[in-house]
Amino acid sequence: MLRLIQKIKCIVRPATTYQIKKISTSGPKRNVFHNIPNLVFGKYLLHTNIISSGVLLWWGDICQQEIEFRQGIIAKRYDYARMARMFTVGIALGPLHHYYYIYIAKVMPKRNLATVFTKIGLDQFIMSPIFIGAFFYSMGALEMKPLKKMNEEILNKFMEVYVMDWCVWVPTQFVNFCFVPVKYQVFYINAVTMLYNIFLSAIKHKDIEHKHDTELKEPLVLIPSSNTNN
């Protein structure tokens, strides 16, 4: 009888151990995949915002270059150096946006109209000029432009970008701060940013496009007609 009980234990023990291992290995895998959104938009939110800032500026420039190519403005479909500069500037500006929006969310957590318009005012009167200046100076530095050329470019293009900034981001942020649930706000802002970056790339590179367009044209040569009647 004792031997029979020992044999039963030998048969049951491996099955029980296997089941325990199976349960212990399958549980953490489910938890890892389940926690990805919490990690991306929680623990690693800074990394997410930095990378997404670079990728969105890069992708906006790709779309703009595709538009330019289809319109016949540029001969080469993609300028990879230009795309790399846009991505680098996006990465550099990511922390600025990250810490600013975290700060105003902590200082002004309410969603009433007074708070919403205060946030919009801070965006447009403080953050927008800083962002525009940082963008053009960073791009100019990567393009190896002298400081004088950078200043001239900002003077020529600042108001055009700033006016568009008011047209795009005032209604966008009003809807965002008033109606969009917090968990969908990042997706909502990123979708608008994608379209806005196409415009930003177009304004930044419009003088380069015109220069390229003039290079494609053949110079006008005047050939005097021969007058046989003397």
C-alpha positions as CSV (number, residue, x, y, z in Angstrom):
1,M,0.0,0.0,0.0
2,L,2.8,2.4,0.9
3,R,4.5,1.7,-2.5
4,L,1.3,2.4,-4.3
5,I,1.0,5.8,-2.7
6,Q,4.6,6.6,-3.6
7,K,3.9,5.7,-7.2
8,I,0.8,7.9,-7.3
9,K,2.9,10.9,-5.9
10,C,5.5,10.4,-8.6
11,I,2.9,10.5,-11.3
12,V,1.0,13.5,-9.9
13,R,4.0,15.7,-8.9
14,P,5.4,16.3,-12.5
15,A,2.0,17.3,-13.8
16,T,1.4,19.7,-10.9
17,T,4.8,21.3,-11.3
18,Y,4.3,21.8,-15.1
19,Q,0.9,23.4,-14.5
20,I,2.4,25.8,-12.0
21,K,5.2,26.7,-14.4
22,K,2.7,27.2,-17.2
23,I,0.6,29.6,-15.1
24,S,3.6,31.5,-13.8
25,T,5.1,32.1,-17.3
26,S,1.8,33.0,-19.1
27,G,0.7,35.5,-16.4
28,P,3.7,38.0,-16.7
29,K,3.5,37.9,-20.5
30,R,-0.1,39.1,-20.4
31,N,0.9,41.7,-17.9
32,V,3.7,43.0,-20.0
33,F,1.5,43.6,-23.1
34,H,-1.2,45.0,-20.9
35,N,1.1,47.5,-19.4
36,I,2.6,48.8,-22.6
37,P,0.2,51.8,-22.9
38,N,0.9,52.6,-19.2
39,L,4.6,52.5,-19.8
40,V,4.5,54.5,-23.0
41,F,2.2,57.2,-21.6
42,G,3.3,56.9,-18.0
43,K,6.8,55.9,-16.9
44,Y,8.4,56.7,-20.3
45,L,6.2,59.6,-21.3
46,L,9.2,61.9,-21.7
47,H,10.8,59.4,-24.2
48,T,7.5,59.1,-26.0
49,N,7.0,62.8,-26.4
50,I,10.6,63.4,-27.6
51,I,10.5,60.6,-30.2
52,S,7.0,61.5,-31.4
53,S,8.1,65.1,-31.8
54,G,11.0,64.1,-34.0
55,V,9.0,61.6,-36.0
56,L,6.0,64.0,-36.6
57,L,8.3,66.8,-37.8
58,W,10.1,64.3,-40.0
59,W,6.9,62.8,-41.4
60,G,5.5,66.2,-42.1
61,D,8.5,67.1,-44.1
62,I,8.2,63.8,-46.1
63,C,4.7,64.7,-47.0
64,Q,5.7,68.2,-48.0
65,Q,8.5,66.9,-50.2
66,E,6.1,64.6,-51.9
67,I,3.8,67.5,-52.6
68,E,6.7,69.5,-54.0
69,F,7.8,66.6,-56.2
70,R,4.4,66.1,-57.6
71,Q,4.0,69.8,-58.4
72,G,7.3,69.8,-60.2
73,I,9.0,72.2,-57.8
74,I,11.8,69.8,-57.0
75,A,13.5,67.3,-59.3
76,K,14.6,64.8,-56.6
77,R,11.8,63.1,-54.8
78,Y,13.4,63.2,-51.3
79,D,16.1,65.2,-49.7
80,Y,17.4,62.9,-46.9
81,A,19.6,65.6,-45.3
82,R,16.6,67.9,-45.0
83,M,14.5,65.1,-43.5
84,A,17.3,64.4,-41.0
85,R,17.5,68.1,-40.0
86,M,13.7,68.2,-39.4
87,F,13.9,65.0,-37.3
88,T,16.8,66.4,-35.2
89,V,15.1,69.7,-34.5
90,G,11.9,67.8,-33.5
91,I,13.9,65.7,-31.1
92,A,15.5,68.8,-29.6
93,L,12.2,70.6,-29.1
94,G,10.4,67.6,-27.6
95,P,11.6,68.2,-24.0
96,L,10.5,71.8,-24.2
97,H,6.9,70.9,-25.0
98,H,6.9,67.9,-22.5
99,Y,7.9,69.8,-19.4
100,Y,5.8,72.9,-20.3
101,Y,2.5,71.0,-20.7
102,I,3.2,68.9,-17.6
103,Y,3.8,72.2,-15.7
104,I,0.6,73.9,-16.8
105,A,-1.4,70.8,-16.2
106,K,-0.2,70.7,-12.6
107,V,-0.7,74.5,-12.0
108,M,-4.0,74.7,-13.8
109,P,-5.8,71.3,-13.6
110,K,-9.3,72.7,-14.0
111,R,-11.2,72.6,-17.3
112,N,-13.4,75.7,-16.9
113,L,-13.4,78.4,-19.6
114,A,-11.2,80.8,-17.6
115,T,-8.5,78.1,-17.2
116,V,-8.8,77.0,-20.9
117,F,-8.4,80.6,-22.2
118,T,-5.5,81.2,-19.8
119,K,-3.7,78.1,-21.2
120,I,-4.5,79.2,-24.8
121,G,-3.1,82.6,-24.0
122,L,0.1,81.2,-22.6
123,D,0.4,79.0,-25.7
124,Q,0.0,81.8,-28.1
125,F,1.8,84.7,-26.4
126,I,4.7,82.8,-24.8
127,M,5.2,79.3,-26.2
128,S,4.4,80.0,-29.9
129,P,7.1,82.7,-30.4
130,I,9.6,80.6,-28.5
131,F,8.9,77.6,-30.6
132,I,9.0,79.5,-33.9
133,G,12.3,81.1,-33.0
134,A,13.8,77.9,-31.7
135,F,12.7,76.1,-34.8
136,F,14.2,78.5,-37.3
137,Y,17.5,79.1,-35.4
138,S,18.0,75.3,-34.9
139,M,17.3,74.6,-38.6
140,G,19.6,77.5,-39.6
141,A,22.4,76.1,-37.4
142,L,22.1,72.6,-39.0
143,E,22.1,74.2,-42.4
144,M,25.3,76.0,-41.4
145,K,23.8,79.4,-42.1
146,P,25.4,82.6,-40.7
147,L,23.6,84.4,-37.9
148,K,22.7,87.3,-40.2
149,K,20.9,84.9,-42.6
150,M,19.0,83.3,-39.7
151,N,17.8,86.7,-38.5
152,E,16.7,87.6,-42.0
153,E,14.8,84.4,-42.4
154,I,12.9,84.8,-39.2
155,L,12.0,88.4,-40.1
156,N,10.7,87.3,-43.4
157,K,8.8,84.2,-42.2
158,F,7.8,84.8,-38.6
159,M,4.5,86.5,-39.1
160,E,3.3,84.0,-41.7
161,V,3.9,81.1,-39.3
162,Y,2.6,83.0,-36.3
163,V,-0.7,83.9,-38.0
164,M,-1.2,80.3,-39.0
165,D,-0.4,79.3,-35.5
166,W,-3.3,81.3,-34.2
167,C,-5.6,79.9,-36.9
168,V,-4.7,76.3,-36.1
169,W,-3.9,76.0,-32.4
170,V,-6.5,78.3,-30.8
171,P,-9.5,76.3,-31.9
172,T,-7.5,73.0,-31.6
173,Q,-6.5,73.7,-28.0
174,F,-10.0,75.0,-27.1
175,V,-11.5,71.7,-28.2
176,N,-8.7,69.7,-26.6
177,F,-8.9,71.4,-23.2
178,C,-12.7,71.5,-23.1
179,F,-14.0,68.3,-24.6
180,V,-11.4,65.7,-25.4
181,P,-10.9,63.1,-22.6
182,V,-7.4,63.1,-21.2
183,K,-6.5,59.6,-22.5
184,Y,-7.2,60.7,-26.1
185,Q,-5.6,64.1,-25.9
186,V,-2.2,62.9,-27.1
187,F,-3.6,61.2,-30.2
188,Y,-5.8,64.3,-31.0
189,I,-2.9,66.8,-30.7
190,N,-0.5,64.5,-32.7
191,A,-3.1,64.2,-35.6
192,V,-3.3,68.0,-35.8
193,T,0.5,68.4,-35.4
194,M,1.0,66.1,-38.4
195,L,-0.9,68.5,-40.7
196,Y,0.6,71.6,-39.1
197,N,4.2,70.3,-39.7
198,I,3.5,70.0,-43.4
199,F,2.7,73.7,-43.5
200,L,5.8,74.5,-41.3
201,S,8.1,72.6,-43.6
202,A,6.6,74.4,-46.6
203,I,7.3,77.8,-45.1
204,K,10.7,76.9,-44.0
205,H,11.9,75.6,-47.4
206,K,9.9,77.8,-49.7
207,D,12.9,80.0,-50.6
208,I,14.9,76.8,-51.3
209,E,12.1,75.7,-53.6
210,H,12.1,79.0,-55.5
211,K,15.9,78.8,-55.9
212,H,15.7,75.3,-57.2
213,D,12.9,76.3,-59.5
214,T,15.0,79.1,-61.1
215,E,17.9,76.7,-61.5
216,L,15.8,74.4,-63.6
217,K,14.9,77.2,-66.0
218,E,17.2,77.8,-69.0
219,P,18.8,81.3,-69.1
220,L,17.3,83.6,-71.6
221,V,19.8,84.3,-74.4
222,L,19.1,87.1,-76.9
223,I,20.3,86.3,-80.4
224,P,20.4,89.4,-82.7
225,S,18.7,88.9,-86.0
226,S,20.8,89.3,-89.1
227,N,19.8,92.2,-91.2
228,T,20.5,91.5,-94.9
229,N,19.1,94.8,-96.1
230,N,21.9,97.3,-95.7
